[in-house]
Amino acid sequence: MVIYIDKIGLKTGEMDIVDITSDAQAAVDKSGITNGVACIFCPGSTGAVTTMEYEPGLLQDLPVVLDRIAPRGEYYRHEEMWHDGNGHSHIRASIIGPDIDVPVEGGKLQLGTWQQIVFVECDVRERKRTLLVHVFGE
């Protein structure tokens, strides 16, 4: 088994949704792995990785729905610890999750026709993120 490690650098602001599919596929291409799994992970507790159809309607809908689930401006006990105004950011990122595993077959990420890998910035301030991409396989 081969393990290849790469990184994706991003500069983001609150509720940016970034299509990272081509970056993840580039890591698979560089790895030389034809069959295996690609794991994309965000170190940090206010960023999230998932899949979605990257189209204008959903890019507007996702932040609206997340605001219904974990509204900005509500009371969060997290504020008692750090007073940084991002309690809702932690909740949103926790619900979505920090990572995704995608099968690789024939050197290609096995995504559905309308499915892209996205990074969702849940924090309240601009961030420089470094996502980790580990590709395992043969």
PELINJO-V225619 format. One record per pair of residues at least 4 apart in sequence whose C-alpha atoms are under 7 Angstrom apart, sorted by the first residue. I is the first residue (numbers start at 0). GAP is how many residues later the second one is. If there is no record, write none. Layout:
[[I,GAP] [I,GAP]]
This chain:
[[0,135] [0,136] [0,137] [1,134] [1,135] [1,136] [2,131] [2,132] [2,133] [2,134] [3,27] [3,130] [3,131] [3,132] [4,128] [4,129] [4,130] [5,21] [5,126] [5,127] [5,128] [6,123] [6,124] [6,125] [6,126] [7,15] [7,122] [7,123] [7,124] [8,120] [8,121] [8,122] [9,118] [9,119] [9,120] [10,116] [10,117] [10,118] [11,4] [11,109] [11,114] [11,115] [11,116] [12,108] [12,112] [12,113] [12,114] [13,107] [13,108] [13,109] [13,110] [13,111] [13,112] [14,48] [14,105] [14,106] [14,107] [15,104] [15,105] [16,101] [16,102] [16,103] [16,104] [17,100] [17,101] [17,102] [18,97] [18,98] [18,99] [18,100] [19,4] [19,97] [19,98] [19,99] [20,4] [20,95] [20,96] [20,97] [21,4] [22,4] [23,4] [24,4] [24,83] [24,84] [25,4] [26,4] [27,4] [27,5] [27,79] [27,107] [28,78] [30,104] [32,74] [32,104] [32,105] [33,70] [33,71] [33,72] [33,73] [33,104] [34,69] [34,70] [34,71] [34,72] [34,102] [34,103] [35,67] [35,68] [35,69] [35,100] [35,101] [35,102] [36,64] [36,65] [36,66] [36,67] [36,98] [36,99] [36,100] [37,63] [37,64] [37,65] [37,66] [37,95] [37,96] [37,97] [37,98] [38,61] [38,62] [38,63] [38,94] [38,95] [38,96] [39,59] [39,60] [39,61] [39,91] [39,92] [39,93] [39,94] [40,57] [40,58] [40,59] [40,90] [40,91] [40,92] [41,5] [41,6] [41,7] [41,56] [41,57] [41,89] [41,90] [42,88] [44,45] [44,48] [45,43] [45,44] [45,47] [45,75] [45,76] [45,77] [46,46] [46,51] [46,73] [46,74] [46,75] [46,76] [47,45] [47,48] [47,49] [47,50] [47,51] [47,71] [47,72] [47,73] [48,48] [48,49] [48,50] [48,51] [48,69] [48,70] [48,71] [49,46] [49,49] [49,50] [49,67] [49,68] [49,69] [50,64] [50,65] [50,66] [50,67] [51,63] [51,64] [51,65] [52,61] [52,62] [52,63] [53,4] [53,5] [53,62] [54,4] [55,4] [56,4] [57,4] [59,4] [60,4] [61,4] [62,4] [63,4] [64,4] [65,4] [65,26] [66,4] [66,5] [69,18] [69,21] [69,22] [70,17] [71,16] [75,11] [77,4] [77,9] [78,4] [78,5] [78,6] [78,8] [85,4] [85,37] [85,38] [86,4] [87,4] [88,4] [88,33] [88,34] [89,4] [90,4] [91,4] [91,30] [92,4] [92,29] [101,7] [101,8] [102,6] [102,7] [103,4] [103,5] [103,6] [104,4] [104,5] [110,4]]
